[in-house]
Amino acid sequence: MLKKYLLLLLMSFITGVASAQGSAEPDVVSYPLILEYHQICLEPQNELDVSLENFQKELDWLQDHGYHALSMPRFLYCINKHLPFPTKSVLITFDDGYQGVYDYALPELRKRYMHATLFVVTDSLDKKDKPYDRLTTKEVEKMGRDYLVDIGSHTLSHDWLTKLDAKTQQAELQESRKVLEKLTGKPCLSLAYPYGDFNSQVIENVRKAGYQTALASYDENIAAHLNRYSLPRIFAGRYVEKNNMKVFKATFN
């Protein structure tokens, strides 16, 4: 737990100063903090989950302290145009495509007019998985028309990309993008690596597949690779809720 906490603080520091120090893209002032959620539910079942009650508290805390949730198009616009991000920006993301995000998280985000990006495993659409159901294709189609929701890829099957050959990697990246673009009617320009797993070959295939950015997870070695295709995220799982959200709040200090 202590290791996770220290890594969280390290990633907070890296995202704020990496560009200014020249370790990423020197013409971008800084990357915003990126929150990595998975499931929002009434009764958390594991460490990936966040309760609806605490998710509401976290969103309220962000608003009360002047933070603004970026859309993925705005995020990419700043990167592509080499512009600084708005002050106190945060990117809210959800991995995997769980039904609870649609049922519980999105209504709370809409109440506060906050943007979010959902990274969807396309082979899991319409599945009745235990303990949680996945999003349906109709729900993804509907979200494609929602101004506050952006849809990114979490690959076809959520496999470890570094363990696949180059051809299979490309299939995972390209086919999932095609499915999502057909469902939403919008370009799919962002990817989240399953398990945060990537290397230089994966990054090259991500570029070739047409993505403009790729998000990872916290990791001791990510600082050496920090750029638009290996952005670290702050894991927003069950443990950040403890001690009156002490860890969550420390992320933004």
KOLRODO-984073 format. One record per residue: residue number from 1; x, y, z of N, C-alpha, C in turn. Coordinates in Angstrom, 1 decimal, decimal comma. Each point is the difference from the previous one (the first is absolute). Example, Ala and Ser with C-alpha at 12.3 -4.5 7.8 and 13.67 -1.06 7.14 Angstrom:
BEGIN
 tordo    nc1    nc2    nc3   cac1   cac2   cac3    cc1    cc2    cc3
     1   13,2   -5,7    7,8   -0,9    1,2    0,0    0,9    1,2    0,0
     2   -0,4    1,1   -0,7    0,9    1,1    0,0   -0,8    1,1    0,8
//
This chain:
BEGIN
 tordo    nc1    nc2    nc3   cac1   cac2   cac3    cc1    cc2    cc3
     1    0,8   -1,2    0,0   -0,8    1,2    0,0    0,9    1,3    0,0
     2    1,0    0,0    0,8    0,9    1,1    0,1    0,7    0,2   -1,4
     3    0,4   -1,1   -0,6    0,6    0,1   -1,3   -0,9    0,7   -1,0
     4   -1,3   -0,5    0,0   -1,0    0,6   -0,9   -0,1    1,5    0,3
     5   -0,1    0,4    1,3   -0,1    1,4    0,3    1,1    0,8   -0,5
     6    1,3   -0,5    0,2    1,1    0,8   -0,4    0,1    0,1   -1,5
     7   -0,4   -1,1   -0,7   -0,1    0,1   -1,5   -1,0    1,0   -0,4
     8   -1,1    0,1    0,6   -1,0    0,9   -0,3    0,5    1,4    0,1
     9    0,7    0,3    1,1    0,5    1,4    0,2    1,1    0,3   -1,1
    10    0,8   -1,1   -0,3    1,1    0,2   -1,0   -0,6    0,4   -1,4
    11   -1,1   -0,8   -0,3   -0,7    0,3   -1,3   -0,6    1,4    0,0
    12   -0,5    0,5    1,1   -0,5    1,3    0,1    1,1    1,0   -0,3
    13    1,1   -0,2    0,5    1,2    0,9   -0,2    0,4   -0,1   -1,5
    14    0,1   -1,2   -0,5    0,5   -0,1   -1,4   -0,9    0,6   -1,0
    15   -1,3   -0,2    0,2   -1,0    0,6   -1,0    0,1    1,5    0,0
    16    0,3    0,6    1,2    0,0    1,4    0,1    1,2    0,7   -0,5
    17    1,2   -0,7    0,0    1,2    0,7   -0,4    0,8   -0,6   -1,1
    18   -0,5   -1,1   -0,6    0,8   -0,8   -1,0    0,3    0,9   -1,2
    19   -0,9    0,6   -0,5    0,2    0,8   -1,3    0,9    1,2    0,3
    20   -0,2    0,6    1,2    0,8    1,2    0,3    1,4   -0,4    0,1
    21    0,3   -1,2    0,4    1,4   -0,4    0,2    0,6   -0,6   -1,3
    22   -0,9   -0,2   -1,0    0,5   -0,5   -1,3    0,0   -1,5   -0,1
    23   -0,6   -0,7    0,9    0,0   -1,5    0,0   -1,1   -0,5   -0,9
    24   -1,0    0,8   -0,4   -1,0   -0,4   -0,8    0,0    0,9   -1,3
    25   -1,1    0,6   -0,4   -0,1    0,9   -1,1    0,3    1,4    0,5
    26    1,1    0,6   -0,3    0,4    1,2    0,6   -0,8    1,2   -0,3
    27   -0,9    0,0   -1,1   -0,8    1,1   -0,3   -1,4   -0,1    0,6
    28   -0,3   -1,0    0,8   -1,2   -0,1    0,8    0,4    0,3    1,4
    29   -0,7    1,0    0,6    0,4    0,5    1,3   -0,1   -1,2    1,1
    30   -1,1   -0,7    0,0   -0,1   -1,1    1,0   -1,2   -0,9   -0,4
    31    0,0   -1,2    0,5   -1,1   -0,9   -0,2   -0,9    0,2    1,3
    32   -1,3   -0,1   -0,2   -0,8    0,0    1,2    0,0   -1,3    0,7
    33   -0,5    0,0    1,2   -0,2   -1,3    0,7   -1,1   -0,8   -0,7
    34    0,2   -1,3   -0,1   -0,9   -0,9   -0,6   -0,5   -1,0    1,0
    35   -1,3   -0,1    0,3   -0,5   -0,9    1,0   -0,5   -1,3   -0,8
    36    0,4   -1,1    0,6   -0,3   -1,3   -0,6   -1,0   -0,8    0,8
    37   -1,3    0,1   -0,3   -1,0   -0,8    0,6   -0,3   -1,2   -0,8
    38   -0,7   -1,0    0,7   -0,5   -1,2   -0,7   -1,5   -0,1    0,2
    39   -0,5   -0,4    1,2   -1,4   -0,2    0,2   -0,5    0,9    1,1
    40   -1,2    0,5   -0,2   -0,7    0,8    1,0   -1,2   -0,8    0,4
    41   -0,2   -0,3    1,2   -1,1   -0,9    0,4   -0,5    0,4    1,4
    42   -1,2   -0,6    0,4   -0,5    0,3    1,3    0,8   -0,6    1,1
    43    0,4   -1,3   -0,2    0,7   -0,7    1,0    1,3   -0,6   -0,6
    44    1,1    0,6    0,2    1,3   -0,4   -0,6    0,3   -1,5    0,3
    45    0,5   -0,7   -1,0    0,3   -1,4    0,2    1,5   -0,3    0,0
    46    0,8    1,0   -0,5    1,5   -0,3    0,0    0,7    1,4    0,0
    47    1,3    0,0   -0,1    0,8    1,2    0,1   -0,1    0,9   -1,2
    48   -0,5   -0,5   -1,1   -0,2    0,8   -1,2   -1,3    0,9    0,1
    49   -0,9   -0,4    0,8   -1,3    0,7    0,1    0,1    1,3    0,9
    50   -0,9    0,9   -0,4   -0,2    1,2    0,9   -1,5    0,1    0,2
    51   -0,4    0,2    1,2   -1,5    0,1    0,3   -0,5    1,3   -0,6
    52   -1,3   -0,1   -0,3   -0,7    1,2   -0,5    0,1    1,2    0,9
    53   -0,2   -0,3    1,3    0,1    1,1    1,0    1,3    0,7    0,0
    54    1,1   -0,8   -0,1    1,3    0,6    0,1    0,4    0,7   -1,4
    55   -0,5   -0,6   -1,1    0,2    0,6   -1,3   -0,7    1,4    0,0
    56   -1,2    0,1    0,6   -0,6    1,3    0,1    0,8    1,0    0,8
    57    0,6   -0,5    1,1    0,8    0,9    0,8    1,3    0,4   -0,7
    58    0,6   -0,9   -0,8    1,2    0,4   -0,8   -0,3    1,0   -1,0
    59   -1,1   -0,1   -0,8   -0,4    1,0   -1,0   -0,3    1,3    0,7
    60   -0,7    0,0    1,1   -0,3    1,2    0,7    1,3    0,7    0,5
    61    0,9   -0,8    0,5    1,3    0,6    0,4    0,8    0,6   -1,1
    62    0,0   -0,6   -1,2    0,6    0,6   -1,1   -0,6    1,3   -0,4
    63   -1,3    0,1   -0,1   -0,7    1,2   -0,3    0,2    1,1    1,0
    64   -0,1   -0,4    1,3    0,2    1,0    1,1    1,4    0,6    0,0
    65    0,9   -0,7   -0,6    1,4    0,5    0,0    0,4    0,5   -1,4
    66   -0,9    0,2   -0,8    0,2    0,7   -1,3    0,6   -0,8   -1,1
    67   -0,2   -1,3    0,1    0,6   -0,9   -1,1   -1,1   -0,1   -1,1
    68    0,5   -0,1   -1,2   -0,8   -0,1   -1,2    0,3   -1,3   -0,7
    69   -1,0   -0,8   -0,3    0,2   -1,3   -0,7    0,1    0,2   -1,5
    70    1,1   -0,4   -0,6    0,2    0,2   -1,4   -0,7   -1,0   -0,9
    71   -0,5    0,3   -1,2   -0,4   -0,9   -0,9    1,2   -0,6   -0,7
    72    0,0   -1,1   -0,6    1,1   -0,5   -0,8    0,3    0,8   -1,2
    73   -1,0    0,6   -0,7    0,4    0,9   -1,1    0,8    1,2    0,5
    74   -0,4    0,6    1,1    0,7    1,1    0,5    1,4   -0,4    0,4
    75    0,1   -1,1    0,7    1,3   -0,5    0,4    1,0   -0,2   -1,2
    76   -0,5   -0,6   -1,1    0,8   -0,2   -1,2    0,2    1,3   -0,7
    77   -0,9    0,9    0,0    0,2    1,4   -0,6    1,2    0,7    0,6
    78    0,1   -0,1    1,3    1,1    0,7    0,7    1,3   -0,7   -0,3
    79    0,0   -1,3   -0,1    1,3   -0,7   -0,4    0,4    0,3   -1,4
    80   -1,0   -0,1   -0,9    0,3    0,1   -1,5    0,4    1,5   -0,3
    81   -0,6    0,9    0,7    0,3    1,4   -0,3    1,1    0,6    0,9
    82    0,6   -0,9    0,8    1,0    0,4    0,9   -0,4    1,2    1,0
    83   -1,2   -0,2    0,5   -0,6    1,1    0,9    0,0   -0,5    1,4
    84    0,2    0,9    0,9   -0,2   -0,4    1,5   -1,4   -0,5    0,3
    85   -0,1   -0,9    0,8   -1,3   -0,4    0,5   -0,6    1,0    0,9
    86   -1,4    0,1    0,0   -0,6    1,0    1,0    0,5   -0,3    1,4
    87    0,0    1,0    0,8    0,4   -0,1    1,4   -0,9   -0,9    0,7
    88    0,6   -0,9    0,8   -0,8   -1,0    0,8   -0,8   -0,9   -0,8
    89    0,6   -0,5   -1,1   -0,7   -1,0   -0,8    0,2   -1,4    0,6
    90   -1,0   -0,8   -0,3    0,1   -1,5    0,4   -0,7   -0,7   -1,1
    91    0,5   -1,2   -0,3   -0,6   -0,9   -1,0   -0,6   -1,2    0,8
    92   -1,3   -0,2   -0,1   -0,6   -1,1    0,7   -0,3   -1,1   -1,0
    93    0,6   -1,2    0,3   -0,1   -1,2   -0,9   -0,5   -1,2    0,7
    94   -0,7   -0,9   -0,7   -0,5   -1,2    0,5    0,5   -1,2   -1,0
    95    0,5   -1,0    0,6    0,5   -1,1   -0,8   -1,0   -1,2    0,0
    96    0,0   -0,8   -1,1   -0,7   -1,3   -0,1   -1,4    0,1   -0,6
    97   -0,8    1,0    0,5   -1,4    0,1   -0,6   -1,0   -0,7    0,9
    98   -0,1    0,3    1,3   -0,9   -0,6    0,9   -1,4    0,7    0,0
    99   -1,0   -0,8    0,2   -1,3    0,6    0,0   -0,2    1,0    1,1
   100    0,6   -0,2    1,1   -0,1    1,0    1,1    0,5    1,4   -0,4
   101    0,9    0,1   -0,9    0,4    1,3   -0,4   -1,1    0,7   -0,8
   102   -0,7   -0,7   -0,8   -1,1    0,5   -0,7   -1,2    0,4    0,9
   103   -0,3   -0,9    1,0   -1,1    0,2    0,9    0,2    1,0    1,1
   104    1,2    0,1    0,5    0,3    0,8    1,2    0,9    1,1   -0,3
   105    1,1   -0,2   -0,6    1,0    1,1   -0,2   -0,4    1,1   -1,0
   106   -0,5   -0,4   -1,1   -0,4    1,0   -1,0   -1,1    1,0    0,4
   107   -1,0   -0,5    0,7   -1,0    1,0    0,5    0,6    1,0    1,0
   108    1,0   -0,5    0,8    0,6    1,0    1,0    0,9    1,0   -0,8
   109    0,7   -0,5   -1,0    0,8    0,9   -0,8   -0,9    1,0   -0,7
   110   -1,1   -0,4   -0,6   -0,9    0,9   -0,7   -0,6    1,1    1,0
   111   -0,3   -0,4    1,2   -0,5    1,0    1,0    1,0    1,1    0,2
   112    1,3   -0,3   -0,1    1,0    1,0    0,2    0,6    0,5   -1,3
   113   -0,5   -0,4   -1,1    0,5    0,4   -1,3    1,5   -0,3   -0,1
   114    0,4   -1,2    0,3    1,4   -0,4    0,0    0,2   -1,1   -1,1
   115    1,0    0,1   -0,8    0,4   -0,9   -1,1    0,6   -1,2    0,6
   116   -0,1   -1,1   -0,8    0,7   -1,3    0,4    0,3   -0,7   -1,3
   117    1,0   -0,9    0,0    0,4   -0,9   -1,1   -0,1   -1,4    0,5
   118   -0,8   -0,8   -0,8   -0,1   -1,4    0,3    0,8   -0,9   -0,9
   119    0,8   -0,8    0,5    0,8   -0,9   -0,8   -0,6   -1,4    0,0
   120   -0,5   -0,4   -1,2   -0,8   -1,2   -0,1    0,7   -1,2   -0,6
   121   -0,2   -1,1    0,6    0,5   -1,3   -0,6   -1,1   -0,5   -1,0
   122    0,2    0,1   -1,2   -1,1   -0,2   -1,0   -0,5   -1,5    0,0
   123    0,8   -1,0    0,2   -0,5   -1,3    0,1   -0,9   -0,3    1,2
   124    0,1    0,9    1,0   -0,8   -0,2    1,2   -1,4    0,6   -0,1
   125   -0,2    0,8   -1,0   -1,3    0,7   -0,1   -1,2   -1,0    0,0
   126   -1,0    0,3    0,7   -1,2   -0,8    0,1    0,1   -1,3    0,9
   127    1,2   -0,1    0,6    0,2   -1,2    0,8   -0,6    0,1    1,5
   128   -0,4   -1,1    0,5   -0,5    0,0    1,4    1,1   -0,7    0,8
   129    1,0    0,8    0,3    1,1   -0,5    0,8   -0,3    0,1    1,5
   130    0,7   -0,9    0,8   -0,1    0,1    1,4    1,2    0,6    0,5
   131   -0,1    0,9    1,1   -1,2    0,4    0,6   -0,8    1,1   -0,6
   132    0,6    0,6   -1,1   -0,7    1,1   -0,6   -0,2   -0,2   -1,5
   133   -1,2    0,5   -0,5   -0,3    0,0   -1,4    0,8    1,0   -0,7
   134    0,2   -0,2   -1,3    0,7    1,0   -0,8   -1,0    0,9   -0,8
   135    0,6    1,1   -0,6   -0,9    0,9   -0,8   -0,5   -0,8   -1,2
   136   -1,1    0,5   -0,5   -0,6   -0,6   -1,2    0,3    0,9   -1,2
   137   -0,1   -0,6   -1,2    0,3    0,8   -1,2   -1,0    1,2   -0,1
   138   -1,2   -0,2    0,4   -1,0    1,1   -0,1    0,4    1,1    1,0
   139    0,6   -0,3    1,1    0,4    1,0    1,0    1,2    0,8   -0,6
   140    0,9   -0,7   -0,6    1,2    0,7   -0,7   -0,5    0,9   -1,1
   141   -1,0   -0,5   -0,8   -0,5    0,9   -1,0   -0,6    1,2    0,5
   142   -0,8   -0,1    1,1   -0,6    1,1    0,7    1,0    1,0    0,5
   143    1,1   -0,5    0,6    1,0    0,8    0,6    0,8    0,7   -1,1
   144    0,0   -0,5   -1,2    0,7    0,7   -1,1   -0,7    1,3   -0,4
   145   -1,2    0,2    0,5   -0,8    1,2   -0,2    0,1    1,0    1,2
   146    0,7   -0,5    1,0    0,0    0,8    1,3    1,3    0,9   -0,1
   147   -0,2    1,3    0,1    1,1    1,0    0,0    1,0   -0,2    1,1
   148   -0,5   -0,5    1,1    0,9   -0,1    1,2    0,8   -1,4    0,0
   149   -0,3   -0,9   -0,9    0,6   -1,3    0,1    0,8   -0,2   -1,3
   150    1,3   -0,5    0,2    0,8   -0,4   -1,1    0,3   -1,5    0,2
   151    0,1   -0,7   -1,2    0,3   -1,4    0,0    1,3   -0,3   -0,6
   152    0,8   -0,7    0,8    1,3   -0,4   -0,5    0,1   -1,5    0,0
   153    1,1   -0,6   -0,5    0,2   -1,4   -0,1    0,8   -0,6    1,2
   154   -0,4   -1,1    0,4    0,7   -0,8    1,0    0,4   -1,4   -0,6
   155    0,1    0,0   -1,4    0,3   -1,1   -0,8   -1,2   -0,9   -0,2
   156    0,2   -1,0   -0,9   -1,0   -1,0   -0,2   -0,3   -0,9    1,2
   157    1,1   -0,6    0,6   -0,2   -1,1    0,9    0,6    0,3    1,4
   158    0,6    1,2    0,2    0,7    0,3    1,3    1,2   -1,0    0,2
   159    0,7   -0,3   -1,0    1,2   -0,9    0,2    1,2    0,9    0,3
   160    1,1   -0,7    0,4    1,3    0,7    0,3    0,6    0,3   -1,4
   161    0,1    1,2   -0,4    0,4    0,3   -1,4    1,5   -0,4   -0,2
   162    0,8    0,1    1,0    1,5   -0,3   -0,2    0,2   -1,5   -0,2
   163   -1,0   -0,8    0,3    0,1   -1,4   -0,1   -0,5   -0,5   -1,4
   164   -0,5    0,9   -0,8   -0,5   -0,3   -1,3    1,0    0,3   -1,1
   165   -0,1   -0,7   -1,1    0,9    0,4   -1,2   -0,6    1,3   -0,6
   166    0,8    0,6   -0,9   -0,3    1,3   -0,5   -1,4   -0,1   -0,8
   167   -0,2   -1,1   -0,7   -1,3   -0,1   -0,8   -1,2    0,0    0,9
   168    0,1   -0,8    1,1   -1,1   -0,1    0,9   -0,2    1,3    0,8
   169    1,1    0,7    0,3   -0,1    1,3    0,6   -0,8    0,9   -0,9
   170    0,3    0,0   -1,2   -0,7    0,9   -1,0   -1,5   -0,3   -0,1
   171   -0,3   -1,3    0,0   -1,4   -0,4    0,0   -0,7    0,5    1,3
   172    0,6   -0,2    1,1   -0,6    0,5    1,3   -0,3    1,5   -0,1
   173    0,9    0,7   -0,5    0,0    1,5   -0,1   -1,0    0,5   -1,1
   174    0,2   -0,5   -1,1   -0,8    0,5   -1,2   -1,4   -0,5    0,0
   175   -0,3   -1,2    0,3   -1,4   -0,5    0,0   -0,8    0,6    1,1
   176    0,5    0,2    1,2   -0,8    0,6    1,0   -0,3    1,4   -0,3
   177    0,9    0,7   -0,7   -0,2    1,4   -0,4   -1,1    0,0   -1,0
   178    0,0   -0,9   -1,0   -1,1    0,0   -1,0   -1,3   -0,3    0,6
   179   -0,1   -0,9    0,9   -1,3   -0,3    0,7   -0,6    1,3    0,7
   180    0,9    0,6    0,7   -0,5    1,2    0,8   -0,3    1,2   -0,9
   181    0,7    0,2   -1,1   -0,3    1,0   -0,9   -1,3   -0,2   -0,7
   182   -0,3   -1,3   -0,3   -1,3   -0,3   -0,7   -1,2    0,2    1,0
   183    0,2   -0,3    1,3   -1,0    0,1    1,0   -0,3    1,5    0,3
   184    1,1    0,8    0,1   -0,2    1,4    0,5   -0,1    1,0   -1,1
   185    0,5   -0,4   -1,2    0,0    1,0   -1,1    1,1    1,1    0,2
   186    0,9   -0,3    0,8    1,1    1,0    0,3    1,4   -0,7   -0,1
   187    1,0    0,8   -0,3    1,4   -0,6    0,0    0,3   -0,5    1,4
   188    0,7   -1,2    0,1    0,5   -0,5    1,2    1,5    0,3    0,1
   189    0,4    0,9    0,7    1,3    0,5    0,0    0,9   -0,3    1,2
   190   -0,7   -0,6    1,0    0,8   -0,2    1,3   -0,1   -1,5    0,4
   191    1,0   -0,5    0,7    0,1   -1,4    0,4    0,5    0,0    1,4
   192   -0,5   -1,0    0,8    0,6   -0,3    1,3    0,5   -1,4   -0,1
   193    1,3   -0,2    0,4    0,6   -1,3   -0,1   -0,5   -0,9    1,1
   194   -0,5   -1,2   -0,4   -0,4   -1,0    1,0    1,2   -0,3    0,9
   195   -0,3    0,0    1,3    1,0   -0,2    1,1    1,1    1,0    0,0
   196   -0,1    1,1   -0,8    1,0    1,0   -0,1    1,2   -0,5   -0,8
   197   -0,2   -1,1   -0,8    1,1   -0,8   -0,6    0,4    0,6   -1,4
   198    1,2    0,4   -0,1    0,5    0,5   -1,3    1,5    0,0   -0,1
   199    0,5    0,1   -1,2    1,4    0,2   -0,2    0,2    0,7   -1,3
   200    1,2    0,2   -0,5    0,2    0,8   -1,2   -0,7   -0,5   -1,2
   201   -0,1   -1,3   -0,2   -0,7   -0,6   -1,1   -1,4    0,3    0,0
   202   -0,6   -0,2    1,2   -1,4    0,3    0,2   -0,3    1,5   -0,3
   203    0,8    0,9    0,5   -0,2    1,4   -0,3    0,0    0,3   -1,5
   204    1,0   -0,7   -0,7    0,0    0,2   -1,5   -1,2   -0,5   -0,7
   205   -0,6   -1,1    0,5   -1,2   -0,5   -0,6   -1,2    0,9    0,4
   206    0,0    0,6    1,1   -1,0    0,9    0,4    0,0    1,2   -0,9
   207    1,1    0,5   -0,3    0,1    1,1   -1,0   -0,5   -0,4   -1,3
   208    0,4   -1,2   -0,5   -0,4   -0,4   -1,3   -1,5   -0,2   -0,1
   209   -0,6   -0,4    1,1   -1,4   -0,3    0,0   -0,9    1,3    0,0
   210    0,7    1,1    0,2   -0,7    1,3   -0,1   -0,4    0,7    1,3
   211    0,4   -0,5    1,1   -0,3    0,6    1,3    0,9    1,2    0,2
   212   -0,5    1,0    0,6    0,8    1,2    0,3    0,5    0,1    1,4
   213   -0,4   -0,9    0,9    0,5   -0,1    1,3   -0,3   -1,3    0,6
   214    0,8   -0,5    1,0   -0,2   -1,2    0,7    0,3    0,2    1,4
   215   -0,8   -0,6    0,9    0,1    0,2    1,4    0,4   -1,3    0,7
   216    0,9    0,1    1,0    0,5   -1,2    0,7   -0,5    0,0    1,4
   217    0,8   -0,4    0,9   -0,3    0,0    1,5    1,2    0,5    0,7
   218   -0,1    0,1    1,3    1,2    0,4    0,8    1,0   -1,2   -0,1
   219    1,3    0,4    0,0    1,0   -1,0   -0,1    1,4    0,6    0,3
   220    0,9   -0,7    0,6    1,3    0,6    0,4    0,8    0,4   -1,2
   221   -0,3   -0,6   -1,2    0,9    0,2   -1,1   -0,6    0,9   -1,1
   222   -1,2    0,5    0,3   -0,7    0,7   -1,1    0,6    1,4   -0,3
   223    0,7    0,6    1,0    0,6    1,3   -0,2    1,0    0,0   -1,1
   224    0,6   -1,1   -0,3    1,0   -0,1   -1,1   -0,7    0,0   -1,3
   225   -1,3   -0,2   -0,1   -0,7   -0,1   -1,3   -1,0    1,0   -0,2
   226   -0,1    1,0    1,0   -1,2    0,9    0,0   -0,1    0,8   -1,3
   227   -1,1   -0,2   -0,7   -0,4    0,8   -1,1   -1,5   -0,3   -0,3
   228   -0,5    0,5   -1,1   -1,4   -0,1   -0,2   -0,5   -1,4   -0,2
   229    0,9   -1,0   -0,2   -0,4   -1,4   -0,2    0,4   -0,8    1,3
   230    0,3    0,6    1,0    0,2   -0,7    1,3   -0,3    0,8    1,2
   231   -1,1    0,6    0,0   -0,4    1,0    1,1   -0,4   -0,8    1,2
   232    0,6    0,3    1,2   -0,4   -0,7    1,2   -1,3    0,5    0,5
   233   -0,8   -0,9    0,7   -1,2    0,4    0,7    0,0   -0,3    1,4
   234   -0,8    0,7    0,8   -0,1   -0,2    1,4   -1,1   -1,1    0,3
   235    0,3   -1,1    0,5   -1,0   -1,0    0,3   -1,0    0,4    1,0
   236   -1,3    0,1   -0,4   -1,0    0,5    0,9   -0,9   -1,2    0,4
   237    0,6   -0,9    0,8   -0,7   -1,2    0,5   -0,5    0,2    1,4
   238   -0,4   -1,1    0,6   -0,6    0,0    1,3    0,9    0,6    1,1
   239    1,3   -0,1   -0,1    0,9    0,4    1,1    0,1    1,5    0,1
   240   -0,3    0,8   -1,1    0,0    1,4    0,1   -1,1    0,6    0,9
   241   -1,0   -0,8    0,3   -1,1    0,5    0,7    0,2    0,0    1,6
   242    1,1   -0,7    0,4    0,2   -0,2    1,4    0,5    1,3    0,7
   243   -0,2    0,1    1,3    0,4    1,2    0,7   -0,5    1,3   -0,5
   244   -1,3    0,1   -0,3   -0,6    1,2   -0,5    0,7    0,4   -1,3
   245    0,2   -1,0   -0,9    0,6    0,3   -1,3    1,4    0,6    0,0
   246    0,8   -0,3    1,0    1,3    0,6    0,3    0,9   -0,2   -1,3
   247    0,0   -1,2   -0,5    0,9   -0,2   -1,2   -0,5    0,7   -1,2
   248   -1,3    0,0   -0,2   -0,6    0,7   -1,1    0,4    1,5    0,0
   249   -0,2    0,6    1,2    0,3    1,4    0,1    1,5    0,3   -0,1
   250    0,8   -0,8    0,5    1,5    0,2   -0,1    0,4    0,0   -1,5
   251   -0,7   -0,7   -0,9    0,4    0,0   -1,4    0,0    1,4   -0,6
   252   -0,9    0,8    0,5   -0,1    1,3   -0,6    0,7    1,2    0,7
   253    0,7   -0,4    1,0    0,8    1,1    0,8    1,4    0,2   -0,6
//
